[in-house]
Amino acid sequence: MSGYLVIVNTATERSRTHSEALGRTLRGTAVVAGVGYGPALHARGEVSPSALASFGTGDFLGVDEALAAYDSAAAQVAAGFQDKAARATGHTAEVMAASAGLATDRGLRGAVRKNLRADEDLLSSVHGAVEQFAEAFTQMGGLMAERATDLRDIERRLVARLLGEAEPGVPTPDRPSVLVAEDLAPADTAGLDPSLVLALATERGGPTSHTAIIARQLGIPCVVGVTDLMEIEPGTPVLVDGTQGVVELSPEPAEAQERSEAAALARAAHDAWTGPGRTADGVGVKILANVADGESATSAATAPVEGVGLFRTELCFLNQSVEPSVEEQAAIYEQVLRAFGDRGHVVVRTLDAGSDKPVAFATLQGEENPALGVRGLRLSFGNPGLMERQLDAIAAAAQTTGTETWVMAPMVATVAEAADFGAKVRSRGLKAGVMVEVPSAALLAHRMLEEVDFLSIGTNDLTQYTMAADRMATDLAHLTDAWQPAVLQLIAITAAAGREAGKPVGVCGEAAADPLLACVLAGMGVTSLSMASAAARPVGATLAGTTIDQCSEAAELALAAADPESARAAVLSLLG
């Protein structure tokens, strides 16, 4: 199981010596459970200094010629992303397609042209334009802040193309390896081969970053937000523990090898799980899939899942400037519903547009704090027709396919909002629910369930709003961990309300994909867990090896803990 630890370092040289690194344990945020072990090997992802020196300011006759060179490079970069998108599925494909669009973005091109006309050379013009947009994205926060990383990755690729070099990125290991990076762009993460990359750790990022989500989709053990990670000297043996959220430098070799092999055996056992979701003593906990469109739904249907717990409808429309008609929307929704027509119900989320997921025909522009602004259900306040038309389209798709269809609204904060939404959905013959993402919805869960048929806890946003911390901020990754006791307390309140009302309460945030946390959630009374389909087997297998009494005890331990680290440790000690 040992191999190379590949470190992609885009930062400056570090001064820490090898001896200083020995025996250290670095801590981060656990994202995907598992263990990887191997020696460190540095690889650089930048263009060569000699090529930069040779290119200089470029030998262009004017702005038009320089801009033509930029256009050619941008087209090549976009084509590379499109090719990766065509070979990927789910979130990975979505991110690659978005990056392709960003590489040829007219606004970015306009900024480059403006800089060229100000007598800047081409490379300086590209850098200035990228930094202008990256700063704007960073200020937006949330998932939009991740676009800053994407932009800088695009800049590296553009520069390489302009210099006539191969695009930088993660090198392909020639044997099983563990990948460590300051940060990884989606293009880097999307191209990882799980058979060669045993684990992944990054210095930046949070539990819901692109890196984390794609690593989870690929099933690669992962730790993010690891301070001082890039100070590791080449050749240093490293163990990455994605369950406990630690990176151990120069561990005892025999012990590290044993842990790595044990983790591999556990993964093999997980891969053999075929469902359905239930504890060792037969208590049912449905394992569902998160999907974005018909293609991802078709792929998810091959996994041992019992339906769809989250259909992110807004992801179907990120590149559309005009609202599709009811008929056009219905055709899109039908693709997802048909994929699961005989597999269980599909939970459709109405547009979660706004903030970090701008949809041109729905998102309110110019908000000072969009994460706390007009997003999700709130879009219908000023544009009720938007919601009505989407519900009509969902109802039409449900009638055409015959698939059991549940509909839920995001960003519900009051009982009145839940009542209004529930009435609209039920009038169309569908089962109505709301997402619990705002703390007020959790605190009033018992009253929410008087108005709707089910609740679905979105742990990504619930954690962000409970802890008052941007879920994309690396420095706050410890706060945006779903293992935070305050977040778990709100989940427990919501699950208890579901038990009292006799109605389903699911979890559809990234927390559902954590096998250890899944046991905690089941112990609280959560009735379903929805996740990237790749996570279904490890979650389902872990539940299958745990009794409901053990899950309940795990929940008590997690709720009583002082912080995420001690919560994980206590539950891990109990469940092994």
C-alpha positions, 0 to 999 in steps of 0.5 A: 500500500505504500507509494509516493506522496505527491506534493503539488506546491505552487508556493515559495520554497519553505525553510523548515528542515527535514529534522524539524518535520520528523514525528509531527502531527498536523491537524486539519478537517476530516472530509473522507474517511480512510488512511494513506501512507507513503514518502513525500515527493515534490512536484511543481505545477508552474511553468518553467522560469526559462520559458518565462524569461524567453517569452518576456513581454511577448513579440506582438505587433499590437493589442489585436495580435496580443488579444488573438494570442490570448483568445487562442490560449483560452480556447485551448484551455476551455477545450481541455476542461470540456474534454474532462467534463465529457469524461466525468459525471456528477459534481465533477462534470459540473465544475469542469463545464463551469471552468470551461465557461470561465476560461472564455468568459467575455468579462475576463477577456474584456479586462485583459483587453483593457489592460493591453490598451493601457500598454501592459504586456500580455502576461501582466494583462492576464494576471491583472484581469484574473486578480481583479475577478478573483478579488471580486469572487473572494469578497462574495464569499461562499462557493463563489470564493472557490472560483478564485482558485479556479481562476488562478488555475486558469491563469496558470494554464493560459500562461503555459499555453502562451509559452508553448508548454504543457498545462501544469497540474497534478502529475500522474504517479507511476505507483500508488501515492498520496497527494498533498497540495497547498490547494487544488483546482477542480481540474486537478482533483477531477483527474485523480485516479483513485487506484493511484492516489491513496489519500489527499490533503490540502493546506487550504479549503473546507469540508464543502470545498470543491476538493472535498466534494470531488474527493468524496465523489471519488472515495479518496481519503481526504483531510483539508485545512491542514496548517503548515502542510507544505513545509513537509520535506521531500521524501518524508514518510507521511500518513494521512488519516481522513477519519481523524483529520490528521497528517502524521509525519514520519510515523512508525513504519510498521504501525503506519503500514498496518493502519494503511492495510487495515483501511484497505481491507475496510474499503474492500468490505464496504465495496461489497455492501449492496443495501438496503440501508439498515442497522445491524439489528434491522432499523431502516435508514434509507441511503439516497443519492444527491443528483444534479441532472438526468446524467448524474441520476442515471449514474447514481441509479447504478449504486445501491441507493433507494432513491434521490434525497436531493435533486439540485434543480438550480444546477440545471440552469447555471448557464441559462440567461432566460427562464425555461418554459414549464414544458422545457423544465418538465422535460429536464425533470423527467430525466431524473424521475425516470432514472428512479421510477422503480427505485424509490422516491425522488426529492426535488429541491426548488431553485436554491439560486442566489448567493454562491449559485447565481442563476441569471434569470432568478438571482437578485443582483447587487446584494451586499451580503448575498449569503444572508439575502434573497436566495432559495425560497426568498426568490419567490417573495418578489417573483411568485411566478418563478416558484409557481412555474417550477412547481407546475413543471415538477408536477407535470414530470411526476405525472408523466413518469409516475415516479413518487415525487417529493418537493422541498424548498430551501432557506425556509426560516418561518412557519408561515413560509412552510405553510404557504409552500406546503399548500402550493405543493399539496395542491399539485398532488405532491408531498411537501417538505422544507429544508432545515438550513436556518437555525430558526427552522430547526428550533421550530421543527415541531411546528414546521411538521404541522405544515409539511410532510417531511424535513431535510437537513442541509448541514452545509448551510445549517453549519455555516449559519449556526457557527456564523462562519463562511463555509469556504473560509480555510481559517474557519474550517474548524467552525464549519465542521458538521461535528460541531456540538451546536450543529449536532444539537440542532439536528437532534432537535429536528430529528426528535420533532420528526419522531414525535410527528411520525414524519421523515427527517433526512440529512442531505448535506455533506455530513451524510457522506461521513460513515462515522457521523452517519451512525450519530445521525441515525442514533438521533432518529434521522430516517434517511441520508442523501449523499454522492452515490460514491459514498453510499457503500461506505455509509451503508456498510458502516451502519450495517455493522452497528446496532441502533443502540450503539448509534444512540450512544454515539449520538449522546457522546457527540452531543456531550463533546466540547469540540469536533475533534473530541466528538470524533474521537469519542465516537471512534473509540465506541464504534472502532 
